[in-house]
Amino acid sequence: MNLALAELSRLVARRFVQLMTVLLIAAFGVTVATTVASSHQPTAVEWQRAEDQVRLAEQRIADVREDCERRQASASFCEAYAERDPRIEDYLFGVFVFSEEITDLVYFLIAFLALFAFLVAASFVGAELTSGGMTNLLLWRPQRLTVLGTKLATVLAATVAVSIAASVLYIGAFYAIAEVAGVPGAVDGEFWGDLSLTVLRGLGMVLFAGALGFGAATLGRHTAAALGLIATYAIVWEIGARIVFEVVEVGRPDQYMLTSYIGAWMAGDVSFYDQYACIGSFGSLCDGQYELTWLHAAAVFAITLAVIVGGAFATFRHRDLA
């Protein structure tokens, strides 16, 4: 029997995976139901009120621009005072606007899918190392790195496939809600391009989380090792180290936190402010702001996976599994 198919069959048959899939569906169902319950199709009166508010906002912006241009020579300087052109959906309250709210909802989806991938991948290898199933598998196929690599590839491919299907159904469900009990909003080509890019970045997070959980569980020979790693990191580093950095006045503390790079990966880039950068300097000559981009995040993710997953494969090659 093909090793990859055998691993996929073992993965699908695991009760924990089935339970996590049910919980995943339940979480999405609750989110969809909550959105439906909190939205409604705008009435003619609400549309008219929103249109009136848009006209008032457009007039206010025009007045601000005219006043600014009268005082300043540069038109580009005046544009900084003007907000984006108002839209009707900005003035519809209690109405689900797809274009305005779907990005935040997709972030929730990605967070849940990343957790799903981490737990499924960790349990897939951790349970077999604990129960002796890995030893039995190696008796059938005595090639350690091939077996471990196939197991990793199988669980990552499966979680990505689930994530793609879930993303399509999830976004489609909310678009249907907007059509029936809300407003689609401005859903042009640029919007769909940005949303697709967000989903692609989310799939990258799913791969990272799954590989991280798999590697940690392999190193610790138990699913709990992966959970312990995350809990320890969150408490000791993300919380404890931040407090220490604050006390000793370490500059740019956010660049040492994995969560900062996760935010940079998902958003493309994020800006932080170093409150100690301008101490002793003239304010006009110092800029304490710094930026982390998705390239920085990709480098950090690659190093993290090289250490944990690479370490897992290196130790597994010569480990006594009995």
VENKA-V898500 format. One record per pair of residues at least 24 apart in sequence whose C-alpha atoms are under 10 Angstrom apart, sorted by sequence separation. I is the first residue (numbers start at 1). J is the second residue. D is the distance in Angstrom with one decimal. If there is no record, write none. Layout:
i	j	d
I	J	D
I	J	D
This chain:
i	j	d
61	85	8.5
171	195	9.7
233	257	9.9
234	258	9.6
250	274	9.1
251	275	7.5
252	276	8.2
268	292	8.6
269	293	4.0
270	294	8.8
58	83	9.9
61	86	9.3
233	258	9.5
234	259	9.6
250	275	9.6
251	276	5.9
252	277	8.3
268	293	5.7
269	294	5.9
57	83	9.8
58	84	9.8
125	151	7.7
249	275	9.0
250	276	7.8
251	277	6.8
267	293	8.4
268	294	5.0
269	295	8.8
58	85	7.2
124	151	8.3
125	152	8.4
249	276	7.1
250	277	9.8
264	291	8.8
265	292	8.9
266	293	9.5
267	294	7.7
268	295	8.4
269	296	9.1
57	85	8.5
58	86	6.8
124	152	9.1
264	292	6.0
265	293	6.8
266	294	7.5
268	296	10.0
269	297	9.2
57	86	6.6
58	87	9.6
263	292	9.0
264	293	5.3
265	294	4.3
268	297	9.2
56	86	9.6
57	87	9.4
121	151	9.1
122	152	9.9
125	155	9.5
263	293	9.0
264	294	5.3
265	295	7.7
54	85	8.9
55	86	8.5
121	152	7.7
124	155	7.8
168	199	9.6
261	292	7.1
262	293	9.9
263	294	8.6
264	295	8.6
265	296	8.3
266	297	9.3
54	86	5.9
55	87	9.6
167	199	7.5
260	292	7.9
261	293	7.8
262	294	8.5
264	296	8.0
265	297	5.6
53	86	8.9
54	87	6.4
55	88	9.5
121	154	9.5
122	155	9.6
260	293	9.8
261	294	7.4
264	297	6.3
265	298	7.3
53	87	9.2
54	88	6.2
121	155	6.0
261	295	9.3
263	297	8.6
264	298	9.4
51	86	9.9
53	88	8.0
54	89	9.4
120	155	7.8
121	156	7.5
164	199	8.6
167	202	9.6
255	290	9.4
261	296	7.1
262	297	6.7
51	87	8.4
52	88	9.0
54	90	8.4
120	156	9.5
163	199	9.4
164	200	9.2
167	203	9.5
252	288	9.0
254	290	10.0
255	291	9.1
261	297	4.7
262	298	9.3
265	301	9.7
50	87	8.6
51	88	5.9
53	90	9.2
54	91	7.7
121	158	9.8
251	288	9.7
252	289	9.2
255	292	7.7
260	297	8.4
261	298	8.2
50	88	5.5
51	89	9.3
53	91	6.9
117	155	8.2
118	156	9.7
120	158	10.0
121	159	8.5
164	202	9.8
252	290	8.2
254	292	9.4
259	297	9.7
261	299	9.5
262	300	9.6
49	88	9.2
50	89	7.5
52	91	9.4
53	92	9.9
117	156	7.6
120	159	8.2
163	202	8.9
164	203	7.7
258	297	8.5
261	300	7.5
262	301	8.9
48	88	9.4
50	90	7.9
51	91	8.2
163	203	7.0
261	301	8.4
47	88	7.7
50	91	5.0
51	92	9.6
117	158	9.1
118	159	9.4
255	296	9.6
46	88	9.9
47	89	9.0
49	91	8.0
50	92	6.2
117	159	5.8
160	202	9.9
161	203	9.5
258	300	8.0
49	92	8.6
50	93	9.3
116	159	8.0
117	160	8.3
160	203	6.6
163	206	7.8
258	301	8.7
47	91	8.7
159	203	9.3
160	204	8.9
46	91	8.7
47	92	7.5
114	159	9.0
117	162	9.5
160	205	10.0
46	92	6.9
113	159	8.2
114	160	9.8
116	162	9.9
117	163	9.0
160	206	6.9
258	304	9.7
42	89	10.0
46	93	8.6
113	160	9.0
116	163	9.4
159	206	7.5
160	207	7.1
159	207	8.0
43	92	9.9
113	162	8.7
114	163	8.9
42	92	7.5
113	163	6.4
156	206	8.3
157	207	8.6
160	210	9.3
42	93	8.8
112	163	9.8
113	164	10.0
156	207	6.2
159	210	7.9
42	94	8.7
155	207	9.6
156	208	9.2
40	93	9.5
41	94	9.3
42	95	6.9
110	163	8.3
113	166	8.8
156	209	9.5
157	210	9.9
39	93	8.9
40	94	6.9
41	95	6.9
42	96	9.6
109	163	9.0
113	167	9.4
156	210	6.3
39	94	5.5
40	95	5.5
41	96	8.6
155	210	7.8
156	211	7.2
38	94	6.6
39	95	4.6
40	96	7.3
110	166	9.9
155	211	8.9
38	95	7.5
39	96	5.3
109	166	8.5
110	167	8.6
205	262	8.0
38	96	7.7
39	97	9.0
109	167	7.6
152	210	8.6
153	211	9.1
156	214	9.4
36	95	9.5
152	211	7.3
155	214	8.9
35	95	9.3
36	96	8.2
205	265	8.4
35	96	7.2
106	167	7.9
109	170	8.2
204	265	9.0
205	266	8.4
109	171	9.7
152	214	7.0
204	266	9.3
151	214	9.3
152	215	8.8
202	265	8.9
106	170	8.3
201	265	7.0
202	266	6.9
105	170	9.2
106	171	7.8
201	266	5.9
105	171	8.8
148	214	9.9
200	266	9.3
201	267	8.8
198	265	9.5
199	266	9.0
201	268	9.0
102	170	9.8
103	171	9.7
198	266	6.6
102	171	7.5
105	174	9.2
197	266	9.1
198	267	7.8
148	218	9.2
197	267	9.8
198	268	9.1
197	268	9.7
102	174	7.6
32	105	9.9
98	171	9.3
101	174	9.6
102	175	8.7
31	105	8.7
98	174	7.0
99	175	9.0
31	108	9.6
97	174	9.5
98	175	6.3
31	109	9.7
96	174	9.0
97	175	9.2
98	176	9.3
96	175	9.8
98	177	8.4
99	178	9.2
28	108	9.7
97	177	9.4
98	178	5.8
28	109	8.0
96	177	8.0
97	178	6.4
98	179	8.9
27	109	9.3
96	178	6.2
97	179	9.5
102	184	10.0
95	178	8.6
96	179	9.6
100	183	9.7
28	112	9.4
97	181	9.5
98	182	7.7
99	183	8.4
100	184	8.8
101	185	9.9
24	109	9.4
27	112	8.7
96	181	7.3
97	182	6.0
98	183	6.3
99	184	6.1
100	185	7.3
95	181	7.7
96	182	4.7
97	183	4.8
98	184	4.8
99	185	5.1
100	186	8.4
95	182	5.3
96	183	6.2
97	184	5.7
98	185	6.1
99	186	5.9
100	187	9.6
122	209	9.7
126	213	9.4
24	112	7.5
94	182	8.9
95	183	7.1
96	184	8.2
97	185	5.9
98	186	8.5
99	187	6.0
110	198	9.3
114	202	8.1
117	205	9.4
118	206	7.8
121	209	8.7
122	210	7.5
125	213	9.3
126	214	7.8
129	217	8.8
24	113	7.9
96	185	9.4
97	186	9.1
98	187	8.3
99	188	9.4
106	195	8.6
110	199	7.8
113	202	8.6
114	203	8.4
117	206	6.0
118	207	8.8
121	210	5.4
122	211	8.5
124	213	9.7
125	214	6.5
126	215	9.6
129	218	7.7
212	301	9.6
216	305	9.9
219	308	7.8
92	182	9.6
109	199	9.4
113	203	8.7
114	204	9.3
115	205	9.8
116	206	8.3
117	207	7.5
118	208	8.5
119	209	8.8
120	210	7.5
121	211	7.2
122	212	8.2
123	213	8.4
124	214	7.8
125	215	8.9
126	216	9.0
127	217	8.9
128	218	9.8
130	220	10.0
215	305	8.0
218	308	9.2
219	309	8.4
24	115	10.0
92	183	9.1
103	194	9.3
107	198	8.3
110	201	9.1
111	202	8.2
114	205	6.3
115	206	8.0
117	208	8.9
118	209	5.0
119	210	7.6
121	212	8.5
122	213	4.6
123	214	7.9
125	216	9.8
126	217	5.2
127	218	9.8
129	220	9.4
130	221	6.5
131	222	9.5
215	306	9.7
217	308	9.8
218	309	8.4
219	310	10.0
221	312	9.7
24	116	7.7
99	191	7.6
103	195	6.9
106	198	8.0
107	199	8.7
110	202	5.4
113	205	8.8
114	206	4.5
117	209	6.2
118	210	4.3
121	213	5.8
122	214	4.5
125	217	6.7
126	218	6.3
129	221	5.6
130	222	6.0
209	301	9.9
212	304	8.2
215	307	9.2
216	308	6.4
217	309	9.8
219	311	7.3
220	312	8.8
23	116	9.4
89	182	9.8
99	192	9.3
102	195	8.5
106	199	7.4
109	202	8.7
110	203	7.6
113	206	6.4
114	207	7.8
116	209	8.7
117	210	4.6
118	211	7.4
119	212	9.9
120	213	8.2
121	214	5.0
122	215	7.6
124	217	8.9
125	218	6.5
126	219	9.2
128	221	8.7
129	222	6.6
130	223	8.5
201	294	9.5
208	301	7.2
212	305	6.5
215	308	5.5
216	309	7.4
218	311	9.2
219	312	5.0
89	183	7.4
110	204	9.8
111	205	8.5
112	206	9.3
113	207	9.9
114	208	8.1
115	209	7.1
116	210	8.2
117	211	8.4
118	212	6.9
119	213	6.7
120	214	8.5
121	215	8.8
122	216	7.3
123	217	7.5
124	218	9.9
126	220	8.1
127	221	8.3
128	222	8.4
129	223	9.0
204	298	9.6
208	302	8.9
211	305	7.2
212	306	9.8
214	308	9.1
215	309	4.5
218	312	5.7
219	313	8.5
20	115	9.9
21	116	8.1
88	183	9.9
89	184	9.0
90	185	9.5
103	198	7.9
107	202	7.9
110	205	7.6
111	206	8.5
114	209	5.6
115	210	8.3
117	212	9.4
118	213	4.7
119	214	8.6
121	216	9.8
122	217	5.2
123	218	9.8
126	221	5.7
127	222	6.4
128	223	9.4
212	307	9.9
213	308	9.2
214	309	7.5
215	310	7.9
216	311	9.2
217	312	8.5
218	313	8.2
219	314	9.5
221	316	9.6
20	116	6.8
89	185	6.5
99	195	9.5
103	199	9.3
106	202	8.6
110	206	7.4
113	209	9.1
114	210	7.1
117	213	7.9
118	214	7.3
121	217	8.4
122	218	7.8
125	221	8.1
126	222	4.2
127	223	6.4
205	301	9.4
208	304	9.3
209	305	9.6
212	308	6.9
213	309	9.1
215	311	7.8
216	312	7.3
219	315	7.3
20	117	9.6
88	185	8.6
89	186	8.8
113	210	9.6
117	214	9.3
118	215	10.0
125	222	7.8
126	223	4.4
127	224	9.5
208	305	7.6
211	308	8.8
212	309	6.8
215	312	5.4
218	315	8.8
219	316	7.8
87	185	8.7
88	186	10.0
111	209	9.9
115	213	9.4
118	216	9.9
119	217	9.8
124	222	9.8
125	223	7.6
126	224	7.9
211	309	6.9
214	312	8.6
215	313	8.0
218	316	7.6
17	116	8.9
20	119	8.5
21	120	9.6
87	186	8.7
118	217	10.0
122	221	9.8
123	222	7.8
124	223	8.2
126	225	8.4
17	117	9.8
20	120	7.7
122	222	8.0
123	223	5.1
126	226	8.7
221	321	9.1
122	223	5.3
123	224	8.5
17	119	8.7
18	120	9.7
121	223	8.9
122	224	8.4
16	119	9.2
17	120	6.0
120	223	9.4
122	225	8.6
123	226	8.9
16	120	7.6
17	121	9.3
119	223	8.1
122	226	6.4
123	227	10.0
119	224	9.9
121	226	9.7
122	227	8.4
14	120	9.5
17	123	8.5
16	123	7.9
17	124	8.4
119	226	8.3
16	124	8.9
118	226	8.5
119	227	8.2
11	120	8.7
14	123	9.4
118	227	9.1
11	121	9.3
14	124	8.1
11	123	9.8
11	124	6.8
10	124	8.7
11	125	9.8
7	124	9.6
7	137	9.9
3	137	9.9
41	177	9.7
3	140	9.9
40	177	9.4
41	178	8.4
3	141	8.4
28	166	9.0
32	170	8.5
36	174	9.0
39	177	8.8
40	178	9.0
41	179	8.6
31	170	9.7
35	174	8.4
39	178	8.8
41	180	6.9
42	181	8.1
7	147	9.1
11	151	9.1
40	180	8.3
41	181	4.5
42	182	6.9
10	151	9.9
21	162	9.1
25	166	8.7
28	169	9.8
29	170	9.4
32	173	7.6
36	177	6.8
39	180	9.9
40	181	4.7
41	182	4.9
42	183	8.0
8	150	9.7
24	166	9.2
28	170	7.4
32	174	7.1
35	177	8.2
36	178	9.0
39	181	6.2
40	182	5.6
41	183	7.4
3	146	9.3
4	147	9.0
7	150	7.6
8	151	8.3
11	154	8.4
12	155	9.7
31	174	9.7
35	178	9.7
38	181	9.5
39	182	6.2
40	183	9.0
3	147	7.8
6	150	9.9
7	151	6.2
11	155	7.3
29	173	10.0
33	177	9.9
36	180	9.4
37	181	9.3
38	182	9.9
39	183	9.6
4	149	9.9
5	150	9.7
6	151	9.5
7	152	9.5
8	153	9.9
9	154	9.9
28	173	9.9
32	177	8.4
36	181	7.0
4	150	6.1
7	153	9.6
8	154	6.2
12	158	9.1
35	181	9.4
36	182	8.7
3	150	7.3
4	151	7.4
7	154	6.7
8	155	7.5
11	158	8.8
35	182	9.7
3	151	8.7
4	152	10.0
6	154	9.7
7	155	8.3
4	153	8.4
5	154	8.5
8	157	9.5
4	154	6.4
8	158	7.8
3	154	9.7
4	155	9.9
110	266	9.7
152	309	9.8
107	266	8.5
148	312	9.5
149	313	8.3
148	313	7.6
145	313	6.8
148	316	8.3
144	313	8.9
145	314	8.9
148	317	9.3
145	316	7.7
144	316	7.4
145	317	6.5
144	317	6.1
143	317	9.2
144	318	8.9
144	319	9.9
138	321	9.9
135	320	9.7
135	321	6.4
134	321	7.8
135	322	7.1
133	321	10.0
134	322	9.5
132	321	7.8
132	322	7.4
130	321	9.2
129	321	7.4
130	322	9.8
129	322	9.3
